[in-house]
């Protein structure tokens, strides 16, 4: 692997906690790029019928999701909406959120955390 480059096929594959029918690949963390102190990134796929139960991230951890393909019904705080390709969804620290795939296509997305969650991608932590 190059010092600053990683192919998804070489990324660690894992199942996030509190998620159903979901697989993530860790793209950026300090285990992969030691200098990545303020960002964590994953590629995620949720199969049709997949969901992330309502949860929040504390201690200043913010999350953003960029949807590449598929559709989802999402709730962030009190706001409920549908999101599809080329949509960015921001989840502030401490705000509950959930995701449910709608339709018969998998939801494919890039997920960014700042700062990275402790233990992100290890034993299902970080969902």
GUZA-114609 format. One record per atom (N, C-alpha, C): residue in three letters; x, y, z. Coordinates in pm, whole numbers, plus 50000, padded with zeros to 5 digits. Example, Ala and Ser with C-alpha at 12.3 -4.5 7.8 and 13.67 -1.06 7.14 Angstrom:
% residues 2
ALA513194943150780;ALA512304955050780;ALA513204967050780;SER512854977550708;SER513674989450714;SER512905000350787;
% end
This chain:
% residues 127
UNK500844988250000;UNK500005000050000;UNK500885012550000;UNK500475022149923;UNK501165034949922;UNK500915042150054;UNK501755051650088;UNK501645058750216;UNK500335066450229;UNK499835072150120;UNK498635080450125;UNK497545075850029;UNK497495062850000;UNK496515057749904;UNK496055043849947;UNK494755041249939;UNK494185028249975;UNK493065024849878;UNK493065012849824;UNK491975007749743;UNK490925001649835;UNK489645003349804;UNK488574997749887;UNK488764982749908;UNK489214975649807;UNK489404961149819;UNK490444957549925;UNK491294966949962;UNK492304964650066;UNK491844969650203;UNK490674975650210;UNK490164981350335;UNK489574970650425;UNK489574973350555;UNK488974964150653;UNK487454964650641;UNK486844952950630;UNK485394951550615;UNK484824947750752;UNK483714954150792;UNK483134951550924;UNK481654955250928;UNK480984950551031;UNK479554953351051;UNK479414962951168;UNK478834974851146;UNK478704984651255;UNK477644980551357;UNK477874984451482;UNK476904981951588;UNK475594989251558;UNK474484983551603;UNK473154989551591;UNK472684990851447;UNK473264983151356;UNK472884983351215;UNK472464969351173;UNK471544968651078;UNK471074955951025;UNK471294955850874;UNK471814944750823;UNK472064943150679;UNK473024953850627;UNK474054956650705;UNK475004967350673;UNK476434962150679;UNK477234966350582;UNK478674963550581;UNK479404976550554;UNK480454979150632;UNK481294990850611;UNK482724986550581;UNK483444994850509;UNK484864993050483;UNK485565005650535;UNK486505004150626;UNK487225015750680;UNK488215020750575;UNK488065033250535;UNK488935039350434;UNK489995048250495;UNK489635055450602;UNK490595064150669;UNK490435062450820;UNK491515059250887;UNK491655059951033;UNK493145059951063;UNK493515061551189;UNK494945062351223;UNK495665049051205;UNK494925038051204;UNK495555025151177;UNK496005023851033;UNK495315030650943;UNK495645030250800;UNK496585041650765;UNK496215053550806;UNK497005065650781;UNK497335071950917;UNK498495069250974;UNK498825074051109;UNK498675089051130;UNK498775096851024;UNK498645111351037;UNK497195116151038;UNK496225107251019;UNK494805110851014;UNK494255111851156;UNK494485123151219;UNK494105124951359;UNK492705130751378;UNK492155137351276;UNK490905144651292;UNK489775140051202;UNK489965128851133;UNK488945124151040;UNK488945108951034;UNK487755103451020;UNK487565089350993;UNK486605088250876;UNK486845078650785;UNK485975077250669;UNK485745062450641;UNK484515059350601;UNK484175045650561;UNK483305046150437;UNK483325035150363;UNK482355032850257;UNK481355022950316;UNK480065025650303;UNK479065016950361;UNK478035012550259;UNK477545000350278;UNK476434995050199;UNK475394989150292;UNK474144993250271;UNK473014987550344;UNK472124980650241;UNK471864967950264;UNK471024960250172;UNK469574964850183;UNK468744961550083;UNK467314964650095;UNK466774958950226;UNK465984967050295;UNK465464963150426;UNK466424966350540;UNK467624971250508;UNK468614974450611;UNK468254987050687;UNK468824987950808;UNK468544999650891;UNK469665002150990;UNK469725014451035;UNK470545018351149;UNK469565023151254;UNK469575016551370;UNK468675020451478;UNK468995034551526;UNK468005040951587;UNK468195054551638;UNK469325054651741;UNK470295063451719;UNK471455064651808;UNK472065078451789;UNK473025081851872;UNK473735094551857;UNK475205092451890;UNK476015101951851;UNK477455101851879;UNK477735113851969;UNK478445111452077;UNK478665121852178;UNK480105127152172;UNK480445135252268;UNK481805140352286;UNK482355147652165;UNK481495155152096;UNK481965163251984;UNK482105155751853;UNK481685143051847;UNK481805135251723;UNK480645138651628;UNK480995144551515;UNK480015147851411;UNK480105137251301;UNK478995135351229;UNK478955125451122;UNK478325131850999;UNK478865128450883;UNK478265132550756;UNK478205120350666;UNK477135119250590;UNK476955108250496;UNK476695114150358;UNK477415109250259;UNK477185113050119;UNK476645100750049;UNK475425101549997;UNK474785090049934;UNK475215089249788;UNK475745077649753;UNK476195074949617;UNK475095068449533;UNK474335059149594;UNK473305051749522;UNK472275046549621;UNK471055044449574;UNK469985039449659;UNK469245050949726;UNK468215047249804;UNK467395057149873;UNK467185052850017;UNK466995062750103;UNK466775059950244;UNK465795069850303;UNK465065065150403;UNK464305073950489;UNK465195076350610;UNK465405088950642;UNK466315092450750;UNK465635101850847;UNK466085101250971;UNK465615110551072;UNK466835115751146;UNK466955128851152;UNK468035135451227;UNK467355145451320;UNK467475142951449;UNK466755151151545;UNK465265149551521;UNK464565160551505;UNK463115160451482;UNK462755160251333;UNK463765160851247;UNK463525161851102;UNK463575148151036;UNK462505144650961;UNK462425131950890;UNK462345135150740;UNK463135127750658;UNK463165130750515;UNK463655118550437;UNK463465118950307;UNK464035108950217;UNK465295114850155;UNK466285106250135;UNK467545110650075;UNK467985100449971;UNK468565105349862;UNK469025096649754;UNK470375101249702;UNK470745096449583;UNK472065099449527;UNK472375114449524;UNK473635117449550;UNK474165131149549;UNK473585139849660;UNK473195133349770;UNK472675140449886;UNK473655139050002;UNK473885150050073;UNK474715149950194;UNK473785151650314;UNK473995143350416;UNK473235144350540;UNK474235146450653;UNK473995156650735;UNK474875159950848;UNK474175156450978;UNK474915149851068;UNK474395146051199;UNK475275152551307;UNK474775162951373;UNK475575169551477;UNK475835160251595;UNK476855163151670;UNK477175155551791;UNK475995155951887;UNK475655144351943;UNK474605143552043;UNK473195143251990;UNK473005144251858;UNK471665144251799;UNK471335130151750;UNK470205124851796;UNK469795111351753;UNK469465111251605;UNK469795100051541;UNK469515098251399;UNK469315083451370;UNK468585080751261;UNK468425067151214;UNK468305067051063;UNK468455055051005;UNK468435053250860;UNK467675040450828;UNK466805040850727;UNK466115028950678;UNK466145029050525;UNK466655018350467;UNK466705017350321;UNK465275015950270;UNK464965023250163;UNK463665021750098;UNK463905017249955;UNK463015009149903;UNK463165003949768;UNK463954990949767;UNK464254986449646;UNK464914973449631;UNK466394974549591;UNK466974986349606;UNK468404988349578;UNK469144990249708;UNK470384985649712;UNK471244988249827;UNK471565003049835;UNK471705007849958;UNK472135021549984;UNK473655021349991;UNK474305029249907;UNK475765030049904;UNK476165044249941;UNK477125045450036;UNK477425058750087;UNK478855059850138;UNK479335072050142;UNK480575075550211;UNK480185081450345;UNK480865077150451;UNK480555081450586;UNK481805087950644;UNK481645100050697;UNK482785107350754;UNK482475110950899;UNK483445108650987;UNK483355112651127;UNK484505122251156;UNK484175132651236;UNK485225141551283;UNK484865146051423;UNK485745144051517;UNK486935135551506;UNK486525120951491;UNK487465112151456;UNK487115098051439;UNK486585092251571;UNK485645083151561;UNK485125076451681;UNK486185067251738;UNK486305066451870;UNK487265057151930;UNK486915042751892;UNK487885035251850;UNK487655021251814;UNK486885019251686;UNK486775029651603;UNK485985029051480;UNK486395017051395;UNK485425008551362;UNK485694997051275;UNK486234984951348;UNK486364985651480;UNK486894974351556;UNK485764967651630;UNK485514954951601;UNK484504946951670;UNK483124953651663;UNK482784959551548;UNK481464965251531;UNK481264978751599;UNK482314984751651;UNK482184997651717;UNK482035008651611;UNK481305018851642;UNK481295030651555;UNK480015032851481;UNK479135022851474;UNK477895024551401;UNK477165036251447;
% end
